[in-house]
C-alpha cells in the first residue's frame, strides 16, 4: 500500500479569467533600484498579459497578512521581491492552494511555492574587478542595508572580483540594517571612506542615495546596483550591476496563467540575459581600455560558463 504521508496538494489550475498578479516589496517602488526593478516587471505583466495587478510594501509581520489578503481576493500569483518572502510563503501557501507564491531568492519550495534568483553576483564580480583595478588606496567598500543571505552573497562576489586582480586589496563591509534610511547609508559610507575606501558598491535599496551623496561629498566613485543607476544626479556612479527583470517576470506569469508552474528554484544570470554590467558613458575617461578589455573577457567567460562566480546557496 502506498504511503501518502506528505503528499503534495493539487497544483494550481490554468487561469480562465483575467490573470491577477500582486507584488510585495521591502521598500518603495520609487527607489530607482531593487523594488523599482520588480515594479517594472509587474507593469510589463500588466501590459503584455492584460493582467490585473496590485502592489504594496510589506515587511516583517506585514508579510503574511499581505499575502493572505491578496490570495483571499483571488490573485493567481503573489510575488515577494526578496529572500525574506520565501519562508512566509511556505506557511501561507498551505491555506491557498490555488494561488502561486514566488519569491526572488530563497531555498524552500512546495507545489505552489517557488523562488527564482537573479545571479546578480555575476555583475558584482565584474564591479569588483573594476574596483580592484582602479583603487589607488587598495581599499574598497560594500554598504548593505538589511543583512540577509542574498546581499552577503553579492558582496562575496564583489570581494572575489576585486581580489582576483588585486590580492592584497582590503574590502570594507558595512550594514545599516535598514534599506530605507538614507542618513544611515550616508553615515556608513562616510565611515568607510574615512577608513580609506576610494570605490564603493551598495545593496542599500531605497537608501542608496545616501551612499551616492557621501561619495559625491568625498570625491569617491560608486557602483550602482539592481537597476542601471548611472544617471544618478550625484554624478559619481561609474558603472552599474543591473538586473533585467521583465523577461523573467513575464515568463513566470505566463506559466502561472497556463497552469504549468510547479514549485521550483531557478537561477537567471548573464547567460540568460538577466544580468548586465554597464559602464557610465559620462565617466568613460575613468576606465582605461585595458580595464575594459579585462571586463569584456571576464563577461564572455561568465556567459560561456568558463568562469564560475562565487554564489552562496541559501
N, C-alpha and C positions, 0 to 999 in steps of 0.2 A: 504493500500500500504506500502510495507516495506521501511524502511529508510536506504539507502545505504551510508549515510554520514559516512566517516571514515572507510569504508570497507577496509580490508587489500588487498594488491596486491596478485597476484598469487604467490604461493610458488615455490622455485627453483625445477626444474625437475631433474630426475636421470641423472647422468653423463654417457654419452655413449662413450666418448673418454677417453684419458688419464686424470686422475684427476690432477688438478693443485692447489697447496696449497702454500700460502705465509704467512710468519711470520714477524711481525713488533715487534721490541723490543726497550725498552728505553735505552739500553746500549749495549756494545759489547757482542757477544755470547761467548766470551772467558773469561767471568767474573767469571767462576767457581761458579756461583750462580744462581740468578734469570733468567737472559737471557739465560744462558747456559742450564738450565733445559728445557726451551721451545725449544731450538735448538735441544736438544736430542729427544724431542717429534717429531719435524719436520723431523729429519733424520729417525726416526722409521716409519713415514708415507711414506717416500720416499722408504724405503727398503721393508716394508711389503705390501704396496699397489701399488708399482711400479709407484708412483706419480712423477710428475714434481714439483719441489719445488723451492722457492725463499725466500730470507730473507734480511732485511736491518734494520738499526737503524732508528727510526723515533720518533721525539719528537716535542711537541708543534705545531707550524704552519706547520711542515712537515707531520703531521699525515694524514690529509685529502688528501693531494696531493699523498702521498704514497698509500693510499687505492684506490684512483681513478686510479692511474697508473696500479696497479695490476688488478683491475676489468676491465679496458679497454683492458688489454692483455688476457682477458678470464679466469682469475683464478676463480675457483669454490668456494674456501674458503680463506678468508683473516682473519688471526688470529692476534689480537693485544694483546700482553702479558702485561697487566696491566689495572688498573682501568681507566686510562686516555684515553683509546681507546674506551670505551663504548659509550660515547656521540657523538664523531665524527662519529662513525659507523652508528648511527641512521640517521644522516644527509646524509652521502654518500650513504647509502643503498637504499635510495629512487630513486637514479639515476640508480642503477644496481640491478634490482630485481632477476637476475639470479645468483648473487653472494651471498654467505652466509658470514656474518661478525660476528665474535665471539671474545669477549674479556675475559681475565681472571680476573674476578670480574667486578662489575658494576650492576646497577639496572634497566636498560632500555632494552626493547625488541621490536621487530617488526617481521613481517613474516619471514624476512631473517636476523634478528639480534638477537643474544643471548649472554649469558655470562655463563661461569662456574667458579666456585670458589673452590679453594683448601682450605680446612679448616686447614690452617697452624697454626691457633690459638691453635689447639689441641697439636701440637708439642711444641709450645711456652709455653703453660701452664705447660707441663712436664719439660721444661727447667727452668721455674720459680720455680717449686717445688725443683728441684736440687739446684738452686742458693740460695733459701731461707734456705735450709738445710746446705749448705756449707759455706755461708758467715760468716766471722769472724767479719767484721766491721758492719754488719747489714745494709749494703748499697750495692745496685747493680745498674747496668746502662743499658740503652737501647739507642743505637745510630742508628738514622734513616737518610736516605738520603732525598728524597722528602717527604714532609708532606702531605700524601694522606690518605683517609679513610681506605684503606686496610692495610696499615702499622700501623696506630694507633690502629686498631682492634687487630693485633697480639701483640702489646705492652701492651694493656689492659689485654690480656690473660696471658702474661708473668707475669705482676704485680699481677694478681689474683692468679696465681700458687704460687708465692713467698709468698704472704700474707696468703695463706691457711695453710702454715706450720710455718710462722713467721709473725704474725700480725703486729708487730712493725717495720718491715723492711722498709727502705726508698728506693724508686725506682726512680733513677735519669733518666730523659728523655731529650735527645738532638737530634735536627735535623740539618743537614748541608744544607738542601735544594738542594743537589746535589748528585746524585747517582754514579758519576764517579770520583769525586775529592778525591783522596787518602789522600792528605795532609790535607784537611778539616776534613775528617773522623778521621785521627790520632789526630789532634788537639782537636776535640770534645771528643775523648776517653781519651786523657791525662787529659783534664779538669775534666771529670767525675771521673777519678781515683784520681785526686788531691782532689776531694770532698769526697773521702773515698770509692768509689766503688771497690770491690775486685772480682767481676764477671761481665762480660759484654756480652750482646747479641746485634746483629745488624740486621738491614734491610737496608743495605747500598749499595746493588747491587755491581757494579764493585769496589766501593771504600772500600769494606770490608777489603781489605788488610791493609788499614790504621788502622783499628780497631785492627787487629791482631798484627800489628807491634808495636802499642802503648802498647798493653797488654804484649808483649814479653819484651819490654823495661822496664816495671814497675813490671814484675813478677806477672802478674794477669792472671787468666784463662778466656777464652771466650767460647761462643757457636757459632757454625756455623748455617747457615740458608739457606733454599731453596734446595741447593744440599748438599750432605754429604761433609763437609769441614774438617773432622777430620784429613786428611793427609796434611793440610796446612803446609808449611815449617816452619812457626813460632813455631810450636810445642805447641801452647797454647790452641788449641781447645779441650775442654773437651768432648763435645757431639754436635750433630747436629740435628736440626729440619728439616726434609727432605720431599720434595715433590716428589712423584713417579709419574711423568707426562706421561710417554709413553702410558700406557693403556688408559687413558682418551683422549689423543690426537688421538690415533688410532681409538677409538670408535667414536669420533666426526667426523673424516674424513670419516669413513665408512657410517655414517648416511647421510652425505652430498652427498657422491657418490651414495647412493641408492635413494636419493631424499626424504628421510623420516625425514630430520631435520626440526624442527619447532622452531621458536624463543622462547627461554625459559631461565630461570636461574636455574642452577643445582649446587649442592654442593657435593664435594667428600672429605672424611676425612679418619680417621683411620679405620672406619667400612668397607669402600670400598677398603682398602689397598692403599690409595693415600697419606697418611701421615705416617711418621715413626719418632721415636726419637731414635737415635743411639749413644751409648757411644763410646768414642775412646778407643780401647783396649790398646793403648800405655800409657794411663793415668789411667789405671784401679785402681791403688793404691790410687787415689784421691777420689774415691767414695766408701763408706762403703757398706757392704751387706745390712745393714738396709735401706740406701737410695735407693739402687737398688730395694729392696722389695717394698718400697713405690711407686716407679715409675711403677713397674710391676702391682701393684694393681690399680693404677690410670689409667694406659693404658687399662687394661681389662674393667674397669668401663666405660671408654670413648667408647671403641669398642662395649660394650653391651648396650650403651646409658643410663647407670645408672648415669653417670656423664656428665652433660652438661657444656661444656666450654663456657665462655663468648665470644660472637661473635657479632659485630656490624652489623646492617642492613644498606646497602647503595646502 
